């Protein structure tokens, strides 16, 4: 009988995890509150259960146990719910992050305090509880980053520069926070990278290493809106090694000894600085598309093995090539979606490895307030970075998204 992996989440973000587990010979039990979840069509078992409702998850698993063997592991991808993974793993006696690790990974203030105590290089930070405190920090520090303590996906994250109106942004950031708490941290100049490390006891590898792309910052200011990334990174040699070491040190400070850690870091004039670490597999194509297409490494397989209590295959984590790959997103004007032109022409190109849009004609396209509001994504490959840039621009020029804002004529973006 096949062993079963419990996958928390059934959206398109978890499809790659479901398929990877099945390629390893596992059956998949997928839970999601959406009965039309895409992964429900592929998983061997499905159940409509919220992935944030631990009592409901455990009650469902207890009922299921009457007729089926217990699951052999629990995992998610892209969804920032290490607290749920930890609670379920603990209840079932399965490998997974500890409750302490999960708490630190979902509380950015506690995370930074943990890093500071462990000597991990980080920017200056502080919690702010009032407009007066925020204004005092700005007067002392200049440009700062304001963010909710307990959200992900860029929700409520703003760069406050001298002259920006702070009260409205403080209220918006608080509105995104589950707890209503926010913090500020030093704004760091320098290239930003996304990392993803695999850890097992005293050993670690960082197969995920991508340059983050913030070319749209001026358009979305003061919001922070990432528009995909590049691999391989421009940062090499000693710089990359220092960033990888900082990622692993930060992951271990959080208590991650067997699992994966997703890092957001900046290379500064003073060396690496860790912004955040997530105790989960990434979303946004890093582990699904960018790294496998570029280096030939599929480390999601190793994350599945760890979830089953097995040591990862370290040889499989060694890069086999360094092909240029990039992903980018679509950010059309908000309004009623009338049409999307050029999709099939773009998809017909052999170097377009992925092209998805998440809205249909007639849908209301909301303003882009966070990464959750991206309209669609594409992934392209090339033989060099210059050719990659040309192909990115070609896709943007070819795919035309037409929306009709209220009270205005239709426009294309």
N, C-alpha and C positions, 0 to 999 in steps of 0.2 A: 504494500500500500504506500502511495506517495506521502511524503511529509508535506504538511500544509504551512504556508507562510501567511500570517495575518498582515494585510496591507491596509493601513489606515488612510482612507481617501480613495476616491474613484474617479477623480477628474482627469483631464488630459495630462496634468502634471505627474500623475502616478502611473500612467500607462507603461512607460518605459520600465519602471520597477516591476510591474506585473509580468511583462514579457520576459524580462531578465530572469525572474524567479522560475518561470516556466521553462526557459532554456536550460536551467540548471536541474530540471527534472522534478520541480516542486509543483504542487497544486497551490492555488491562491484563494484565500478567503478575503473578499474586499468589502469594507464597510464605508458607507457614505450616507449622508442624510438626503441626498438627491437621488430619487429613484431612476432618473435618466442618466446617471453617471456613465461616461464612456467606458470605463474599465469594467462595468457590470457585464458588458457584452463579451468580455474575454476571460474574466476570472471564472474558475470552476464553481465557486460559491459566492453569493452576494447577499447583503442584508442592508436594509435601510435603517441605519443607526448613525447618529451624529458622532463624528470623530472627536468632539470636544466633551462628550458626556460619558465620563468614566463609569459611573454606576450602570448606565444603560449598556455600555459595551460589555462589562463584566456579567451583567444579567443575561445578555444574549449568549455569551460564550458558555455560561453555566447551563443554559437550556440546551445549547448545541451539543454539549458534552454527553448528553444522555444517549445520543445516537451516533456520534462520530468521535474519532480520536481527537485528543487535544492538539492545538496548533503547536508547531515546533519553533516558531519565532515570530516576532512582531517588528514591523518596520514601516516607515513612511518616507516620502520623498517630496521636497518642496514645501510641504505644510509645516509651519513652525509650531509643532505641538510636542516637543520633547517631554513635557510634563505628562501628557497622556500616554506616550510610549513607555515612559518610566513607570507609571502607575500600573499599566496593564502587564508589563514584563514582571514587575515585582509580584503582582497578584498571582501570576501563572508560574512563577519560578523560572522565567526565561532570561536570557541575556538582554541587556539594555542599559541605558543611562540610569544613574542613580537619581533619586528624588532631589538630592542636593545639586547635582549637575544640572538637572532640568530647571530647577528654580533659578540658578545663576544664569543659565542660558536664555531665560525669558525675562530677566530683570536687568536692563542695561546698566543701571546704577550699581547694583550689587555686583554685576560682572566686572565693571571697571574697578570697584573697590577690591575685588579678588585679584585682579591683574596687578594692581598697585602693590598689594601685599606680597605678591609672588615675584616682583621685579620685572614684570613684562612691560616692554616699552609702550606707552599709551599717551594720548594727548591729555592736557589738563581738562578737568571736568568738575561739575558740581550740580546738585539739584537746585532748582529755583522754585519757590513757592508763591511768589508774588511778582507783580510788574516792577515794583521798586527794586527787588533783588535782581531781576533781569536787567534793568537799566544800569544798576551799579556794576554788574559784570561787564556789560557792554562798554561802559566808560573806562573800565580798567583794562579790558582785554581786546577791544575793537571788534573785529568780525568774529562771530561765534556761530556754532551750529546748535539749533534748538530742536529737540526731539522728544517724543513720548518715551517713557521708561520701558513700556511693555508692548510695543507694536513692532511689526516688521514690514518689509515691502515698501519702504520710503514713506509710509503713512505718517503725516504730520511732521515731516522733517523739513526744516527751513534753514537757509543760510541768512543770518541777520547781519547786514552790513551797516556801517555808520549812516544815519539818516533814514533807515527803514523804520516804518511804523510798527512798534513792537506789540502793542496791546492786542490787536486783532490776531496777529500770528500766535501769540501766547494762548489766546482762547481757542484758536483752531487746533493747535498742537495738543492742548488739554482735551479737546473734544475727541481726538483720535485715541487717546490713552484709555485703556480699560479701567485703570485706577485713578485717572485724572492727574497723575503725576508726570512731570516733565523734567528734563535736565538740559544743561548746555555743556558744550565741550569746545575746546580750541579748534579753530578752523585751520587745517593743515594744507599747505601748498605742496604739490608734488604728484607724480603719477600714482593712480590707485589701482590695486589689483584685487582680484578674487582668487582665493586659494581653496583647495579641498584636500584634506589629509586623511589618510587611513592609518589608524593606530591599533596596535596589538601589544599589550604589556609594554616592554621597553623599546619597541621598534616602531618606526613610522616611515611613511612615504607620502609625498605630496604630488600626486599626478595631475591635480587640477591647479592651473596657474594661468590666469588670463588678465590682460589689460582691460580695465573698465573704461567705457566710453561715455563721456559727459559733454558731448558736443552741443547738446540742447539746453545747457544750463541757462544761457541768456534768455531763451524763449520761455522757460518755465520759472525763472527766478521770481520769488525767493525759494520756490520748491526745489528739492533735489530730485532729479529724474535721470536715471541711468538709461542709456540707449544701447544696450548690448555690450559686446566686448570682442576682443581679438585673442587668438592664439596662433603661434607661440608669442609669448610676451617679448617686448623690447628689452625688458630687464633680464640680464643674464649673469652668469658667473657669481661673484661674491655678493652682488645685490640680491639676486634671486635666492641664494643660499641663506642670507640673513633674513629675508622675508619668510622663507619656509621654516627656519628655526624659530622665528617669533610665533608663527602659527601654531607649531607643535607645542611650544612652551605655554602658550595661552590655553590650548586645548587641555593640556595636563593640569594647568592651574584650576580649570573648571572640574577636574576629576574624570576627564575622558581618557580611559586607558584602553578600552576595546570598543572601537566605533569609528565614526567619521566626524570631521570637524570642518565646517565651512567658514572661511575667514574673509573679512574685509580689512584691507591694510593700505597704508600710504607709505611710499618711499620718500622720505624727507631729507633735508640737508643734514639732519642728525641721525639718519639711518631709518630703520623700519619703525612704524608705529601701528599698533593694532587698534582698529576701530571697534570691531565686534567679532565674536565667534558664535556660530550657530551649531548646536549639537544635533545635526541632521544632514541628510543629503540635500544638495542645492536644487533649486528649480532653475528656470531661465536658461536652459539648454547647456549649461556648463558640463554636467556629467552625462547628459543624454546625447549631445551632439558635438559640441566643440572639442572636447578632449578625445573621444573615440575617433572622430574624423581626422583630427590633427596628428595624434600620437599613436593611435591604435590601441589605447588603453581603455578598458571598460571596468572602472573601479566600482560600479554599482554591483557587479557580481561579487566582489570581495565584501561589500557591505552586507549583502545577503548572507554570505558565509559567516560573517561575524555575528549576525543576528541569530544564526543557528548554533553559535558556540564554537565555530571552527576558525582556525587561524587562516588569514588570507594567504593567497598564492602570491608571494612577493615577486616572483619572476614575471607574473602577469602584469605587475604594476610598472615594469620598466618600459619606457617609451621606445617605440619601434621606428618612428619617423617624426618629422616636424613640418607638417603641411599647414600652410596658412588657411585659417578658417575664421569666419566672423558671423555673429548674429546681430540683427537690428530689428527695431520695432516700428510699427505704424502709429502715428498720433494725429489723426484727422481732426478737423474742426468738429466740435460737438453739434448735435442736432439729429434730425431724422435721417437715417441712412437710406439713400435712394439707389445707389448702385456701386459696385466695385468692378472696375475694368482692368483687363490685362493679366488677370490671375493665371489663366491657362497658358498664355504666352510665356510668362515668367516660369511657371512650373515645368515647361517643356525644355528649359535649359538644363543640360546635364550637370552643371556646376551649382544649380540651386538644389540643395539637399533637403530643404524644408521650407514650406510656405503655408502658413495658416492664418486665417482671419476668424475672429470669434463673434462676429455680428453678421446678421442677415438683413437684406433690404426690408425696411419697415421697422427695424429696431431703433431704439433711441440710443445714440452714442453720447455718453456722459462726458463732461470735462475730464481731462487727465489730471486727477488729483493725487495719484499714487501709481505704483507699478501694477496694481490690480486693474487699472483702467486702460491698459494698453489695448489697442485694437487688434493687433495681429503681430506675427513674427516671421522672419525668414532667416535662413542659414545658407551661406555661400562659401565655396572653396575656390582656391586659385593656386598658381605655382609660386607667386610672390605677393608681397603686401600691396604693391602698387596696382597690380592687376585686380587684387581683391577690392581695393577702393573703387576702381572703375566699375566692377560688377555690382557693388553695393549701390552706387549711384544709378546704374542702369535699372535695377529693380525699383528704386524709388521713382524713376522717371516713367517706368512702364506701368506700374500698378497705380491706378487713379481711384481714389475714394471720394465719392460724391455725397455730401450731406446737405440738408436743407435746414439751416438755422431758422428759428421762429422769427417771422416777420422779415426775412431776407430772401434773396434769390439763392438758388442752389449754387454751391461752390465746390470746387475740386481741391483736394489737398494731396 
